[in-house]
Amino acid sequence: MNNNYYLTLLVKTDLPEKTRTEIIEAAKKGFAVLKKEELWGERDLAYPIQHEKKAYYAHFEFEGDPATIPSLDKSLRLNEDIIRYLLLRVETKSSKK
């Protein structure tokens, strides 16, 4: 059974467009079903992170197998071009009361 997740990526802005696209596509390989993709573009950060003042934001809503999420999390954590990321499991409302 797949769970629903949200993923928001903050990618360095000094990367070539091709490299940024490759990072985003690599992250999407961990998704079973992509429900929504929003590329918010380059935005100012509230405070500097790793000496960066801007980041390229990408947000995804997807379904994924819980067994594959740890490997997705690890690959995001090890990528030095990703400044920050937030990966959340979304609780679905059950019909039981």
N, C-alpha and C positions, 0 to 999 in steps of 0.2 A: 504494500500500500504506500502510495506517495503522500508526502506532506507538502504543504504550501510554505514558501519562503519568500522573503524580501532580501535583496542584496543591493547595497549601495557602494560603489567604488569611487575613490578619489585617486586619480592617476596624475603623475607629474605632467606639467604643461610643456616642458622643454623637449619633449619627445617628438620625433617625426610622426605625421598622421598615420603612416603605415604601421609603425610600432604600436601606437595607441590602439589601433584597430585590432592588431594581433592579440594584444593583452585582453581586450574585451571579448573577442571571439574565443580565446582560450578559456576564459571564465564561463562562457555560455555552454561549453562542452559538458560541464557538470550538471546541466539542467536536463530533466526528463522532458518537461513540457514548458516552453516559454510562454507565459501568459501576457506579459507586458514588458516593453523595453522603452525607457525614456533616457535619451542622451541630453543632459541638461547643459552640457558645454562647459566652458571655462568660467569659473567664478572665483571671487576673492574668498579666502579663508578667514574665519573670525580671529584666528591667531596663527602665527607661523608654526608649521609642522615640518620637521626635518629641514629647516631653513627655507621652506617653500611658502610663498605668500598667496599663491593661486593654485587651483587644481582643476582638472577636468572631471566633472561629475557624470556618473552613469548609474541609473537605477533600474532594477529588474524585479519582476514578480514572476515566480516560477514554481513548478512542482518538481520535486526531486525525491529519489529513493534515500531514506535515512542512512543507509549503509554507505552511500557515496559522498555524503556531506563532509565527513572528516577529511577525505582526500582533497575536496574542493577547498576547504578551509586551510589546509596545509599549503596548497599551491598558491593561494592568495597571500598567505603570511610570508612565504619565501620569495615572492616577487618584489624586488627592490624598487620597481617603478610604480608600485601601488603605495601611495602615501598612507592611506587608511582605507578600511572597509568595514561594513557593518552587515552581518549575516544573521537574519532573524527567522525563526520558525513562527508561522502565523497560525494561531489557533482558529479552527473553523467552528462556527456555531453548530452544535448538535441539535437535532430535532427533538431530543429527549428533554423533558422538564422535570 
